[in-house]
Amino acid sequence: MGNVMLTIEDLESGYGVMQVLWKPSLEVKKGSITSLLGPNGVGKSTLLRTVLGSIEPWGGRIFYEDNEITYLPTHKKVDLGITLVPEGKHLFPEMNVHENLVMGAYRKEAKKNIHESLDLVYSLFPILKERDKQQAGTLSGGQQQMLTISRALMTKPKLIMLDEPSQGLAPILVEEIFETIAKLQAEVGLTILLVEQNAEASLDAADYVYIMHEGQIKASGTSEEIKGSTDIREAYLGI
């Protein structure tokens, strides 16, 4: 398992009495961009939240860097280097860009490296550096999404889970966000698990793809294999 960062085995979870995850299994290799695709409401976000522990698993197992973390509390998972960028903008709109970033570095480990992390974020997103005194709520949608991702980077993650990072963005900005994701992999060496509605952009970016439907994994393969399978694309992705 040396080159596998995250392994999910037969994961089950849900809300109240409603089961959403019906034993999906998947693995995320170190340094890869792994994409989880499928129509809306099939459990993709639930899977990310269950991995992080904000939804308690009902069954199955989660391994991270060879250690079982299934029932570890969320803050301990964050300490291990796992972070989730939820969908939508979770910023402090009244605070400026710099203050929002500093709020991201709440772990002891992250506080020690705060200057290094800020340098990294500002080199990835020069526009945030230019606007570091600007209120987050007044940034454009694309810039807010960059800031949301950057704030997650301030926790010094090794595995970053992105939930619908291109949601609600204009096509040109979707391209920018995916370029950013590629940079996080290439320049920062992060491992990325990506949940995305935008199947085409996601297939272009990902190394490996899982297709989820009704809480189960229905297909998986390299992005080339998935692109090459008309059946899979028509059945689950509508492309």
C-alpha positions in Angstrom: 0.0 0.0 0.0 3.1 2.2 0.0 2.0 4.5 -2.8 -1.7 4.6 -1.7 -2.6 7.6 0.5 -6.3 6.9 1.1 -8.3 3.6 1.0 -12.0 3.4 1.4 -13.5 -0.1 1.9 -17.2 -0.8 1.8 -18.1 2.6 3.3 -21.7 3.1 4.7 -23.2 6.2 6.0 -26.2 8.5 5.7 -28.4 11.0 7.5 -30.8 10.0 10.2 -32.3 6.7 9.0 -31.6 7.4 5.3 -28.6 5.4 4.0 -26.7 7.3 1.3 -23.5 5.3 0.9 -24.0 1.7 0.0 -20.5 0.2 0.4 -18.4 2.2 -2.1 -14.7 1.3 -2.2 -11.9 3.3 -3.7 -8.3 4.3 -3.4 -6.4 7.5 -3.9 -2.7 7.1 -4.9 -0.1 9.5 -3.5 0.4 12.5 -5.7 -2.5 11.7 -7.9 -5.7 13.6 -8.9 -8.5 11.1 -8.3 -11.9 12.2 -9.5 -15.3 11.1 -8.2 -17.9 11.7 -10.9 -21.6 11.1 -11.2 -25.0 12.8 -11.3 -26.1 15.1 -8.4 -27.4 13.6 -5.2 -25.6 10.2 -5.5 -23.5 10.5 -2.4 -20.3 12.1 -3.6 -20.3 14.9 -1.1 -21.5 12.5 1.6 -18.5 10.3 0.9 -16.1 13.2 1.4 -17.8 14.3 4.6 -17.7 10.7 5.9 -14.0 10.4 5.2 -13.4 13.6 7.1 -15.7 12.5 9.9 -18.2 15.3 9.9 -20.7 12.5 9.1 -20.1 9.4 11.2 -19.5 6.2 9.2 -22.0 3.4 9.8 -19.7 0.7 8.5 -16.7 -0.1 6.4 -13.2 1.2 6.9 -11.0 4.2 6.0 -7.2 4.0 5.8 -4.9 6.9 5.5 -1.2 6.4 4.9 -1.6 2.7 6.1 -3.4 3.6 9.4 -7.0 3.0 10.0 -8.8 6.3 10.7 -12.4 5.2 10.3 -13.7 6.7 13.6 -11.0 9.2 14.3 -12.5 12.6 15.2 -12.4 15.3 12.4 -9.7 17.5 14.1 -7.4 14.5 14.4 -7.8 13.8 10.7 -7.0 17.4 9.9 -3.9 17.1 12.1 -2.8 14.1 10.0 -3.0 16.3 6.9 -6.5 15.7 5.5 -8.5 18.7 4.5 -11.9 19.3 2.8 -12.8 22.3 0.7 -16.6 22.1 0.9 -18.8 23.4 -1.9 -19.8 27.0 -1.9 -17.9 29.9 -0.4 -17.1 29.4 3.3 -15.3 32.7 3.9 -15.5 35.4 6.5 -16.8 38.1 4.1 -16.1 41.0 6.4 -12.5 40.0 6.9 -9.8 40.8 4.4 -8.0 38.2 2.3 -5.0 38.1 4.6 -7.1 37.6 7.7 -9.1 34.8 6.0 -5.9 33.0 5.2 -4.5 33.4 8.7 -7.8 31.9 10.0 -7.0 28.8 8.0 -3.7 28.2 9.9 -5.3 27.1 13.1 -3.4 23.9 13.6 -0.2 24.1 15.7 1.8 22.7 12.9 0.2 25.2 10.5 0.8 28.2 12.8 4.6 27.4 12.9 4.7 27.5 9.0 2.3 30.4 8.5 4.8 32.6 6.5 5.9 29.8 4.3 2.2 28.9 3.6 1.3 32.5 2.9 4.3 32.7 0.4 3.0 29.5 -1.3 -0.5 30.8 -1.6 0.6 34.2 -2.9 2.9 32.6 -5.4 0.0 30.3 -6.6 -2.5 33.1 -6.7 -0.7 36.5 -7.3 -4.2 38.1 -7.5 -4.8 37.3 -3.8 -1.5 39.0 -2.9 -2.5 42.1 -4.8 -5.8 42.1 -2.9 -4.7 41.0 0.5 -6.3 44.0 2.2 -9.5 43.7 0.4 -12.7 42.3 2.1 -13.3 38.7 1.0 -17.0 39.4 0.4 -16.1 41.9 -2.3 -14.0 39.6 -4.4 -15.3 38.1 -7.6 -16.7 34.5 -7.5 -13.6 33.0 -9.0 -11.3 34.9 -6.6 -13.5 33.8 -3.7 -13.1 30.2 -4.8 -9.3 30.7 -5.0 -9.3 32.1 -1.5 -11.4 29.1 -0.2 -8.9 26.7 -1.7 -6.0 28.8 -0.3 -7.4 28.8 3.1 -7.5 25.0 3.1 -3.8 25.1 2.0 -3.0 27.0 5.1 -3.6 23.8 7.2 -0.6 22.3 5.5 -2.5 19.4 4.0 -1.1 16.3 2.3 -4.5 15.2 1.0 -7.0 17.8 -0.2 -10.6 16.9 -1.0 -12.4 19.4 -3.2 -16.2 19.3 -3.3 -17.5 20.9 -6.6 -14.8 23.5 -6.9 -16.1 24.8 -10.2 -19.7 25.1 -9.1 -21.4 28.3 -10.2 -18.4 29.6 -12.0 -18.3 30.9 -15.6 -16.6 28.5 -18.0 -13.4 30.7 -18.2 -13.1 30.5 -14.4 -13.7 26.8 -14.4 -10.6 26.5 -16.6 -8.6 28.6 -14.1 -9.7 26.5 -11.1 -8.7 23.3 -12.9 -5.3 24.9 -13.8 -5.0 25.6 -10.1 -5.8 22.0 -9.2 -3.1 20.9 -11.6 -0.6 23.3 -10.0 -1.4 21.9 -6.5 -0.5 18.5 -7.8 2.6 19.4 -9.9 4.1 22.3 -7.8 2.9 21.6 -4.3 2.9 17.8 -4.5 -0.5 17.4 -3.0 -2.8 14.4 -3.4 -6.2 15.4 -4.5 -9.6 13.8 -4.3 -12.0 15.8 -6.5 -15.8 15.7 -6.6 -17.1 17.5 -9.6 -20.3 17.9 -11.6 -18.3 19.2 -14.6 -17.4 15.8 -16.0 -15.4 17.0 -19.0 -13.1 19.3 -17.1 -12.7 16.7 -14.4 -11.8 13.9 -16.9 -9.2 16.1 -18.4 -7.6 16.9 -15.0 -7.8 13.5 -13.3 -5.3 10.6 -13.3 -7.9 8.1 -12.1 -11.7 8.3 -12.1 -14.5 6.6 -10.1 -18.1 6.9 -11.2 -20.6 6.9 -8.4 -24.3 6.3 -8.8 -26.9 5.8 -6.0 -24.3 5.5 -3.3 -22.2 2.9 -5.1 -19.2 2.8 -7.3 -20.4 1.7 -10.7 -17.2 2.0 -12.8 -13.6 3.1 -12.5 -10.5 3.5 -14.7 -8.0 6.0 -15.9 -9.5 9.1 -17.4 -8.5 7.8 -20.8 -10.4 4.5 -20.2 -13.5 6.4 -19.0 -13.3 8.8 -21.9 -13.0 5.9 -24.3 -16.1 4.1 -22.9 -19.2 5.4 -24.6 -21.3 3.1 -22.5 -20.1 4.6 -19.2 -20.2 8.2 -20.4 -23.8 7.8 -21.7 -25.1 5.8 -18.7 -23.6 8.0 -15.9 -22.1 11.2 -17.2 -24.4 12.3 -20.0 -21.5 13.3 -22.2 
